[in-house]
Amino acid sequence: MNDIVSYIISFLLYGEQDAVHKVGYTADQEQWHQYSVIIIPNGHLGKDIVLPDLSAPRIEPIASIYSDNKQKRYIIHTDIVYNTFFFISRAEELINSQRDEHGRFLAKYSILGKNNHLLIPLVDEYGRTLLKLLECPLPTPTMQNIYLTHDVDSIDQYRHIRGFVGGIVRKQYKAVIRACQSIDNDPAFTFSWLISQDKKVKRAKCIYFVKDTRGKGYDYPQYNLNGKDFQTAEKLIKNSGAKIGLHSSYYGITQNSKLKIHNSLHRSHYLRCSIDQMQHLVEHGITDDFTMMFPDHVGFRLQTCRPVRWINPKTMQLTSLLLHPLTIMDCTLSNHQYMNLNEDEAYFTCEQIFDKCIANNGEIVLLWHNTNPTNNPYHRSLYNKLILLLKNIS
């Protein structure tokens, strides 16, 4: 338990190790003289799970108690250590059984969604509050990292059986014929365009998450990792300097999974990843996960825009798995079942998220599918605008 408390306090302090010893997590008044800031435990960490208070922490100065010492001291009566654990561990999913048809815990089920708190990284605000109380310098507003990521759910639109038949049924004869003549003509094969856009952001780290499945059920369509079409895409990706990560099956990684793609970078298909499946990621040697966003709402699912180690809320184990908060996904913005925003509304929302990430020295993680720039009315133009914005920021 002590390692979890220590890690959370260090994380809240943005890694300011010289300040960690100044923060106490105790209700024992005999120990208070050791610390500049005392966080009062609510008694729930490691015992049971309760919903946190989302209001601003209640802070009380206590310098008068220690009249022989001019050092300022503060009590934080809100247990921000427990609250941080609650958000970064996904503990809420252990006490709320609501799931959608894909078994996912959605924003609208969560305390964050119900309180309209998804565009505010509360954990990072806790950290800034602590730094101010300790009179430590605040992090310089900047973008720690920019990740431009792309889930390759399909290599093509018309060159697999279902896509070919669908195109014929919809009488899209010219498009089908052109796609069959060359993969470069297929509307889903947008890799060259994505690469050209991503290169405009010099600081960007680019990752293409590739499926490692047989293409059954919700994993359809299958593409052959040894096939010519995929190898054409793979060559473009690798020549651009981008990395390839694992886009695990809709049905999850299990203890017995045999992965064709041995990679430390991961994102779950459909953003579908239970707590048990996350533990399997740890067991398979995955070090960096990019799944953590609610499918139905952009923003800060973990209430932070900084990469954070996952704590398994079942075992109370501080794992080696680093969670990179996914903040924006293309179809979440536009899908009528989710946010259903028009292009201007989507751009404004993305701007808000960028501003929060910069203010909190965080990282931006975007997800744009290779299939969507040609299949959605505004995904191409919106991505153009976001790339230009990120270019100017970086």
Buried (B, 14 or more C-beta within 10 A) or exposed (E): EEEBBBBBBBBBBBEBEEBBEBBBBBBEEEEBBEBBBBBBBBEBBEEEBEBBBBEEBEBEEBEEEEEEEEEBBBBBEBBBBBBBBBBBBBBBBEEBEEBBEEEBBBBBBBBBBEEEBBBBBBBBBBBBBBBEBBEBEEBEEEBBBBBBBBBBBBBBBBBBEEBBEBBEEEEBEEBBEBBBEEBEBBBBBBBEBBBEBBBBBEEBBBBBBBBBBEBEEBBBBBBEEEEEBBEBBBEBBEEBEBBBBBBBBBBBBEEEBEBEBEBBBBBBBBBBBBBEBBBBBBEBEBEBBBBBBBBBBBBBBBBBBBBBBBBBBEEBBBBEBBBBBBBBBBBBBBBEEBBEBEBEEBBEBBEBBBEBBBBBBBBBBBBBBBBBBBBBEBBBEBBBBBBEBBBEBB
